[in-house]
Amino acid sequence: MELWDIRIRYRPVATGFQTGGRIDRDDHCGRARGHRGSVTAYHWRMTRQSQLPHRVPPNGAATVLTGAARAVGALVAVLLAAALPWPGAGEREASATAPGAPRFVTGWVPYYGVTDGLKAITGGNEGVFAEVSPFSFMAAGATDLRVVGGTDALAKTLTALRAQHLPVVPTITDGTPKLAMAAILDDPITRAQHVQALVALVVLNNFDGIDLDYEGFAFADGRASWPTTRPDWVAFIQLLGPQLHAQGRLLSVTVPAIWDGGTSGYTVYDWSNIIGSVDRLRIMTYDWSVAKKGPIAPLDWDTNVLSYITSVIPAAQLSKVQLGVPAYGRSWAEKLSGTCPSTASLGTISVQMENASKLAADHQATPVREAKSDEMMFTYDQTFAGTMSTSLTPAPYVPPAVVAAEVDSADSAGLRPAVRMIQPGANVTCTVRRTVYYPDAMSVKNRADAALAKGLSGIAIWALGYESADLWPLLATSESGRPAGTAVIGHLDAAHAQGGSVGLTGWAIDPEFDLPITVQVSVNGGAFSGPILAGNNREDLPAAIAGADPLHGFEASVPIPTNVGDNVCIQATGWGLDASPTTLACMVATA
């Protein structure tokens, strides 16, 4: 087998994207506000390396990308392999995570806040995490995938995640112009190219999977495009999922919410027809209030969304779904009186959870919990004094529709001095009232408990680094209902000799995690195969293993020459505490 190294040339590309107004970094970058950050495109060529370390052993079903994927991959912006080290199977160290921790939390580490974002998984609270997504990639075209925020930030995030043996599932956003991604998916040729590019990005960088955050369909393209985009999106996911799974990798999809029984929200993403092809479905239930003051993620809305989730997602697939929750709030301004100077702050301001209590204290405000929204709220007034830098513009004159023939004489009691426009440099003052809504630790826990009670995997937090320190010990008290223990468990049900291959069926679970893990097969003590994803539905598992979901079965035909009577063994590799390969079972091959 030929293995491929990556040599990179790079050039800077125009920075960021912004749709007007102020930048609000508390939202996903595909949304209406956007993020600004340096975007660098990495172009690379491949060279043969006979001794290059590679995750996939040379003997197995999922070994290397096809020639077509290599060709497409040559246009993919990926990282220099040497800059993104990962431990080999024999180099993994034991995690410091406490045994039996309830891993039901995922989240995003944004490229612009890596240091703060990584505190959550390196400060002794990492035991609640099921996986973490570096928010670091952007699709600028079918085969043009770019690193956002620079390679140093991404390398730092990946190093921290791998040190904790957490699944690495980076997020890629849609950075194409309006309707461009929809056009890519509408053409079967460019759709296939995009799939191959994504698979190449994941496999060549040894990621455990990829998380798609393609919000342009919802927030840029317009609803009129949805009838066309919806089936193309489904076809894309149904193509991408199996190709990633064939490489032993995972597919996560992050989408906006749908509620009111499917009559409200962003139905273009068609949850029910993509759920069978994905391993994680993250529902973004935040930004209920943006333009006007109000809660960010009111609990009654979350309840409404959860009701729709359970009505369209089969019970056996619910363990794939996570409820997206915010760790930020907003502060809205309303002028109460006067004329404001140019220096007055009148825009909407983001408020991170960790800073909200101090903000209230600084302004002698007392936060109260709204019963309906289950969010914290407070108000405070500010007075601004200063000078005007621009003059006020009078309203244009609009002639009346009807002109009266004559009018009554003026009433002197109602006369007032003429209104004068304030000129630049004039001293002015105004009073502004700010209204702040934000979630606290209890708000997040209540949503986590609601999601777990419905059979969902848990929650996904936007964004890690925004939260207050009291969140993690509170979440650790929630009951995830996962199986006990940390050691990988599994069973080989059958091994059939098929001449040039061996057919396998069985199951494998890492009790700490609900994501599918991979198994590998060896015949007569030979080299182990490439990874086989154990993500099939096994309806018998929940009854046999308390707390287990059914999505941990495997069935595969692996191209290893096998005869009746040969000894067939399987091993599995989990995450967390027990991250080393573990031999699960051996059996004699039958016909």
C-alpha positions in Angstrom: 0.0 0.0 0.0 1.2 3.5 -0.8 0.9 6.1 1.9 0.9 9.8 1.3 2.6 12.7 3.1 1.4 16.2 2.8 3.6 19.2 1.7 2.0 22.6 2.0 2.4 25.9 0.3 0.1 28.6 1.6 -1.1 32.0 0.8 -3.2 34.4 2.9 -6.7 35.0 1.8 -8.9 38.0 2.4 -9.9 38.1 6.1 -13.2 37.0 7.3 -16.8 37.7 6.5 -19.2 40.2 8.0 -22.8 41.0 6.9 -22.9 44.4 8.4 -23.3 46.0 11.8 -21.2 44.9 14.7 -19.6 41.5 15.0 -21.3 39.2 17.4 -18.9 36.3 18.2 -21.3 34.5 20.4 -23.1 33.0 17.4 -22.1 30.4 14.9 -20.2 32.0 12.0 -22.7 31.0 9.4 -25.5 33.0 11.0 -26.7 36.5 10.2 -23.9 38.3 12.1 -20.8 36.2 11.4 -17.3 36.1 12.7 -14.3 38.1 11.5 -11.0 36.2 11.6 -8.0 35.5 9.4 -8.7 32.8 6.9 -5.8 31.0 5.3 -6.1 28.6 2.4 -3.7 25.7 2.3 -2.8 24.1 -1.0 -0.9 20.9 -0.9 0.7 18.2 -3.0 1.1 14.5 -2.1 4.3 12.5 -2.2 4.9 8.8 -1.6 6.3 7.9 1.8 7.1 4.2 2.3 7.6 4.6 6.1 5.0 7.3 6.9 3.1 6.4 10.1 -0.6 6.0 9.4 -3.6 5.2 11.5 -4.9 2.5 9.1 -2.9 -0.7 9.0 -2.0 -2.1 5.5 -4.3 -5.1 5.7 -8.0 -4.3 5.9 -11.3 -3.2 4.5 -10.8 0.6 5.0 -7.2 1.3 4.2 -6.7 4.3 1.9 -8.7 6.7 -0.1 -9.5 5.9 -3.7 -7.6 7.4 -6.5 -10.5 9.7 -7.2 -10.5 10.9 -3.6 -6.8 11.5 -3.7 -7.2 13.6 -6.8 -10.0 15.7 -5.2 -8.0 15.8 -2.0 -5.2 17.5 -3.7 -7.3 20.6 -3.7 -8.4 20.3 -0.1 -6.9 22.8 2.4 -5.5 20.6 5.2 -2.9 20.9 7.8 0.7 19.8 7.6 0.8 16.3 9.1 3.9 17.0 11.2 2.2 20.0 12.8 -0.7 18.0 14.0 0.7 15.0 15.9 -1.5 12.3 17.3 -0.6 9.4 19.6 -0.3 6.0 18.0 -2.2 3.1 19.6 0.8 2.1 21.6 1.5 5.7 22.8 -1.8 6.5 24.5 -1.6 7.5 28.1 -4.2 7.0 30.8 -6.6 9.9 31.2 -7.1 11.6 34.6 -10.8 11.5 34.2 -12.7 10.1 37.1 -14.3 6.7 36.4 -18.0 6.5 35.9 -18.3 10.2 34.8 -21.5 11.1 33.0 -20.3 12.0 29.5 -23.3 13.7 27.9 -21.8 17.1 27.0 -20.2 18.2 23.8 -19.3 21.7 22.6 -17.3 23.9 20.3 -13.9 25.5 20.9 -13.9 28.6 18.6 -10.7 29.5 16.8 -10.7 33.0 18.3 -11.0 31.7 21.9 -8.8 28.6 22.1 -7.2 29.3 25.5 -10.5 30.0 27.3 -12.2 27.2 25.4 -9.7 24.5 26.4 -10.0 25.3 30.1 -13.2 23.3 30.2 -11.4 20.1 29.2 -8.2 20.6 31.1 -9.4 21.8 34.5 -10.6 18.6 36.0 -14.1 18.8 34.4 -13.3 16.9 31.3 -15.2 13.8 32.5 -18.5 15.2 31.3 -17.4 15.5 27.7 -18.5 13.0 25.0 -16.6 14.8 22.2 -15.4 18.3 21.4 -15.4 20.1 18.0 -12.7 22.7 17.1 -14.6 25.4 15.3 -11.8 25.8 12.7 -12.7 24.9 9.1 -14.7 26.6 6.3 -15.9 25.3 2.9 -15.2 27.9 0.3 -16.2 25.6 -2.6 -16.8 22.0 -3.5 -13.1 21.1 -3.1 -11.8 24.3 -1.4 -11.7 23.7 2.3 -9.9 26.2 4.5 -8.5 26.5 8.0 -10.0 29.5 9.8 -8.0 31.4 12.4 -4.6 29.9 11.6 -3.0 26.5 12.1 -1.5 27.3 15.5 -4.9 27.7 17.2 -6.1 24.4 15.6 -2.9 22.5 16.5 -3.3 23.7 20.1 -6.9 22.5 20.3 -6.1 19.1 18.7 -3.2 18.5 21.1 -5.4 19.2 24.1 -8.2 17.0 22.9 -5.9 14.1 22.1 -4.2 14.4 25.4 -7.6 13.8 27.0 -8.4 11.0 24.5 -11.6 12.7 23.5 -13.1 12.1 20.0 -11.9 14.9 17.6 -14.7 16.0 15.4 -13.9 19.4 13.9 -16.6 21.7 12.6 -16.7 23.0 9.1 -19.0 25.9 8.2 -20.4 27.0 4.8 -18.4 30.0 3.7 -19.7 30.1 0.2 -21.8 33.0 -1.2 -25.6 32.9 -1.2 -27.0 29.8 -3.0 -23.5 28.6 -3.9 -23.5 25.5 -1.6 -27.0 24.7 -2.7 -25.8 24.7 -6.3 -22.8 22.4 -5.4 -25.2 19.9 -3.8 -27.7 20.1 -6.7 -25.1 18.9 -9.2 -24.3 15.2 -8.7 -20.7 15.7 -9.9 -19.8 18.6 -7.6 -21.8 16.9 -4.8 -19.6 13.8 -5.1 -16.5 16.0 -5.3 -17.5 17.8 -2.1 -18.0 14.4 -0.3 -14.6 13.2 -1.4 -13.0 16.4 -0.3 -14.5 16.1 3.2 -13.5 12.5 3.5 -10.0 13.3 2.5 -9.8 16.1 5.0 -10.9 13.7 7.8 -8.8 10.7 6.9 -5.6 12.5 6.0 -5.6 14.5 9.2 -6.7 11.4 11.3 -9.8 13.1 12.7 -12.4 10.9 14.2 -15.0 12.6 12.1 -16.4 15.9 10.9 -19.2 18.2 12.0 -21.1 20.0 9.3 -22.5 23.5 10.2 -24.0 24.6 6.8 -26.3 27.4 7.9 -26.4 29.3 4.6 -29.5 27.3 3.5 -31.4 28.7 6.5 -30.1 32.2 6.9 -28.9 33.4 3.5 -30.5 31.5 0.6 -34.2 32.2 1.4 -37.1 29.9 2.0 -38.0 29.8 -1.7 -34.9 27.7 -2.3 -35.8 25.1 0.3 -37.9 22.8 -1.9 -34.9 22.3 -4.2 -32.2 22.3 -1.5 -33.9 19.8 0.9 -33.7 16.7 -1.3 -30.2 17.6 -2.5 -29.1 18.0 1.2 -30.5 14.6 2.0 -28.8 13.0 -1.0 -25.5 14.6 0.1 -25.7 13.4 3.7 -26.8 9.9 2.6 -23.7 9.8 0.4 -21.2 11.4 2.9 -22.2 9.3 5.9 -21.5 5.9 4.4 -18.2 7.0 2.9 -17.0 8.3 6.2 -18.2 5.1 7.9 -16.3 3.0 5.4 -13.2 4.7 6.7 -14.2 4.2 10.4 -15.1 7.9 10.8 -18.1 9.7 12.2 -20.5 12.3 10.7 -22.0 15.0 12.9 -24.4 17.6 11.6 -25.3 20.8 13.3 -28.6 22.4 12.3 -31.1 25.1 13.4 -34.2 24.2 15.2 -37.7 23.1 14.1 -40.7 23.5 16.3 -44.5 23.8 16.5 -44.9 20.3 15.1 -42.8 21.1 12.0 -44.7 24.2 11.0 -42.0 26.6 12.3 -38.3 26.7 11.9 -35.8 25.4 9.4 -37.3 22.4 7.7 -34.8 22.4 4.9 -32.5 20.2 6.9 -35.0 17.3 7.0 -34.0 15.5 10.2 -36.0 12.4 9.7 -34.3 11.6 6.3 -30.7 12.2 7.4 -30.8 10.7 10.9 -30.0 7.2 9.6 -26.8 8.4 7.9 -25.3 10.5 10.8 -23.8 9.7 14.1 -24.6 13.0 15.8 -27.4 15.5 15.2 -26.9 18.8 17.1 -30.0 21.0 17.2 -29.2 24.7 17.8 -31.8 26.0 20.2 -30.5 29.5 20.8 -30.9 33.0 19.4 -34.6 33.1 20.0 -34.2 36.8 20.7 -31.7 38.8 18.6 -33.1 42.1 17.2 -35.4 42.6 20.2 -34.8 42.1 23.9 -35.8 38.7 25.3 -34.5 35.3 26.3 -31.8 33.6 24.3 -33.1 30.1 24.6 -36.4 30.1 26.5 -37.2 26.8 28.2 -40.7 26.6 26.7 -39.1 26.8 23.2 -36.7 24.0 24.1 -39.6 21.9 25.3 -41.4 22.6 22.0 -38.3 21.6 20.0 -37.9 18.4 22.1 -41.5 17.5 21.4 -40.9 17.7 17.6 -37.6 15.8 17.9 -39.2 12.8 19.5 -42.1 12.9 17.0 -39.8 12.6 13.9 -36.7 10.8 15.2 -37.2 7.0 15.8 -36.6 6.0 19.4 -33.6 3.8 18.4 -31.9 6.9 16.9 -32.6 9.4 19.7 -29.2 8.7 21.3 -27.6 10.5 18.3 -29.4 13.8 19.1 -28.1 16.6 21.2 -29.8 19.9 22.2 -27.6 22.9 21.5 -27.6 25.3 24.4 -26.0 28.8 24.8 -23.4 29.9 27.3 -23.9 33.5 26.5 -26.6 36.2 26.7 -27.2 39.7 25.3 -27.7 43.2 26.5 -30.1 45.5 24.6 -30.2 49.3 24.8 -33.2 51.6 24.9 -32.9 55.4 25.1 -35.1 56.7 27.8 -34.5 60.5 27.4 -32.2 63.2 26.0 -29.9 63.3 23.1 -27.0 60.9 23.1 -23.4 61.9 22.5 -21.4 60.1 19.8 -19.6 58.0 22.5 -22.8 56.5 23.9 -23.1 52.7 23.6 -26.4 52.0 22.0 -25.8 48.7 20.2 -26.6 45.2 21.3 -23.8 43.7 23.4 -22.9 40.0 23.9 -22.6 38.9 27.5 -20.8 35.7 28.3 -22.2 33.6 31.1 -19.0 33.9 33.1 -19.2 37.8 33.1 -22.9 38.3 33.7 -22.9 38.3 37.5 -20.1 40.8 37.6 -21.8 43.0 35.1 -24.9 43.1 37.3 -22.9 43.8 40.4 -21.0 46.6 38.8 -24.3 48.4 38.1 -26.0 47.5 41.4 -28.5 45.3 39.5 -30.2 42.2 40.9 -30.7 39.3 38.4 -34.0 37.5 38.6 -35.0 34.2 37.0 -37.9 34.4 34.7 -40.2 31.5 35.3 -41.3 30.9 31.7 -37.9 31.3 30.0 -35.8 29.9 32.9 -33.2 32.5 32.1 -31.7 35.3 34.3 -32.7 38.9 33.6 -31.7 42.3 34.9 -31.8 46.0 33.9 -29.7 49.0 34.6 -29.6 52.6 33.5 -26.7 54.6 32.2 -26.2 58.3 31.6 -24.0 59.5 28.8 -22.7 63.0 28.5 -20.5 64.4 25.8 -20.5 66.2 22.5 -22.2 65.5 19.1 -19.8 64.8 16.3 -22.5 65.0 13.6 -25.6 67.2 13.3 -29.1 65.8 13.6 -30.8 65.5 10.2 -34.3 66.9 10.1 -37.1 64.7 8.7 -37.9 65.3 5.1 -41.0 67.4 4.3 -44.0 65.3 3.0 -46.8 67.4 1.6 -50.3 66.5 2.9 -52.6 64.5 0.7 -55.4 67.0 1.0 -54.9 70.8 1.3 -57.7 72.6 3.2 -59.2 75.7 1.6 -58.9 77.7 4.9 -57.7 77.1 8.4 -58.6 78.3 11.8 -56.6 81.1 13.5 -53.6 80.0 15.6 -54.1 79.3 19.3 -51.3 81.2 21.1 -51.4 78.8 24.0 -50.2 76.0 21.8 -47.3 77.8 20.2 -43.8 76.6 20.9 -40.3 77.8 20.0 -39.0 76.5 16.7 -37.0 73.2 16.9 -33.3 73.8 16.4 -31.0 71.1 15.1 -28.1 70.4 17.4 -24.9 71.3 15.7 -21.6 69.3 15.9 -19.7 70.0 19.1 -22.8 70.7 21.2 -22.9 69.3 24.7 -25.7 66.7 25.1 -26.8 64.0 27.6 -29.0 61.0 27.5 -30.2 58.2 29.7 -30.2 54.6 28.4 -31.7 51.5 29.9 -30.0 48.2 29.2 -31.9 44.9 29.5 -29.8 41.8 29.9 -30.9 38.2 29.4 -28.5 35.3 30.0 -28.5 31.6 31.0 -26.8 30.6 34.3 -25.5 27.2 35.3 -28.9 26.1 36.5 -30.4 27.1 33.1 -28.0 24.9 31.3 -28.5 22.0 33.7 -32.3 22.1 33.3 -32.0 21.9 29.6 -29.5 19.0 29.9 -31.9 17.1 32.2 -34.8 17.8 29.8 -32.8 16.4 26.9 -31.6 13.3 28.8 -35.2 12.6 30.1 -36.3 12.4 26.4 -33.6 9.9 25.6 -31.3 12.3 23.8 -27.5 12.0 24.0 -27.3 15.3 26.0 -26.3 18.9 25.1 -23.9 20.7 22.9 -22.6 24.1 24.3 -21.9 27.1 22.2 -19.3 28.0 23.1 -16.7 26.5 25.4 -14.9 29.2 27.3 -18.1 31.4 27.7 -19.4 29.4 30.7 -19.2 30.2 34.4 -17.0 27.9 36.6 -20.0 26.6 38.6 -21.5 24.9 35.5 -19.3 21.8 35.5 -19.8 20.5 39.0 -23.5 21.1 38.6 -23.6 19.1 35.3 -21.7 16.3 37.0 -24.8 15.7 39.2 -27.0 15.0 36.2 -27.8 11.4 35.4 -26.8 10.3 31.9 -28.0 6.7 32.3 -24.9 5.3 30.6 -23.6 1.8 31.3 -21.3 1.5 34.2 -17.5 1.1 33.8 -14.9 2.4 31.5 -13.4 -0.6 29.8 -14.5 -1.4 26.2 -16.8 -4.4 25.9 -18.1 -6.3 22.9 -18.7 -9.7 21.3 -17.9 -11.4 18.1 -21.1 -13.2 17.1 -19.9 -14.9 13.9 -16.8 -15.2 11.7 -17.4 -16.7 8.3 -14.5 -17.7 6.0 -15.2 -16.4 2.5 -12.0 -17.4 0.7 -10.5 -14.0 0.0 -12.3 -12.3 2.9 -13.8 -12.9 6.3 -17.4 -12.0 7.2 -18.0 -10.6 10.7 -21.0 -9.7 12.9 -20.9 -8.5 16.5 -21.0 -5.5 18.7 -18.6 -3.2 20.7 -19.2 -0.4 23.2 -17.1 2.1 25.1 -19.4 2.5 28.2 -18.1 6.1 28.8 -19.2 7.3 25.4 -22.3 7.0 23.3 -20.6 7.5 19.9 -19.8 4.3 17.9 -16.3 3.0 18.3 -14.2 1.0 15.8 -13.1 -2.6 15.8 -10.3 -4.3 13.8 -10.0 -7.9 12.8 -6.9 -10.2 12.6 -6.7 -13.7 11.2 -4.2 -16.2 12.5 -2.3 -13.6 14.4 -1.7 -11.4 11.3 -1.9 -7.7 11.0 -5.1 -6.1 12.1 -7.4 -4.6 9.5 -8.5 -1.1 9.1 -11.2 0.3 11.3 -14.7 -1.1 11.2 -17.3 1.3 12.6 -19.6 -0.4 15.2 -22.6 1.8 14.6 -25.3 -0.5 13.3 -28.7 -0.9 15.1 -28.7 -3.9 17.5 -32.1 -4.0 19.1 -31.0 -6.6 21.6 -28.3 -4.5 23.3 -30.4 -2.3 25.6 -32.0 -5.4 27.1 -28.7 -7.1 27.6 -26.7 -4.1 28.9 -28.3 -1.6 31.2 -28.1 1.9 29.9 -26.8 1.0 26.5 -28.3 2.3 23.3 -28.7 0.0 20.3 -26.3 1.7 17.9 -23.2 -0.3 18.5 -23.4 -3.3 16.2 -21.1 -4.2 13.2 -21.4 -6.3 10.2 -18.6 -6.3 7.6 -16.8 -8.3 5.0 -13.0 -7.7 5.4 -10.6 -8.6 2.5 -8.3 -10.9 4.5 -7.9 -14.4 3.0 -9.6 -16.7 5.5 -10.3 -20.4 5.5 -12.6 -22.5 7.6 -10.8 -23.3 10.9 -8.7 -20.1 10.9 -8.5 -18.2 14.2 -10.3 -14.8 13.9 -9.8 -12.2 16.6 -11.2 -8.7 17.0 -9.9 -5.7 19.0 -11.6 -2.4 19.8 -10.2 1.0 20.6 -12.2 3.4 22.8 -11.6 6.8 24.2 -11.2 8.3 27.7 -9.8 6.2 30.5 -9.4 3.0 28.5 -8.1 4.3 25.2 -5.7 1.5 24.3 -6.7 -1.3 21.9 -8.5 -4.1 23.7 -8.9 -7.7 22.4 -12.6 -8.5 22.7 -13.0 -12.0 21.3 -11.5 -14.7 19.2 -13.3 -17.6 17.4 -12.7 -20.2 14.8 -14.0 -19.2 11.3 -16.9 -21.3 10.0 -18.3 -21.7 6.5 
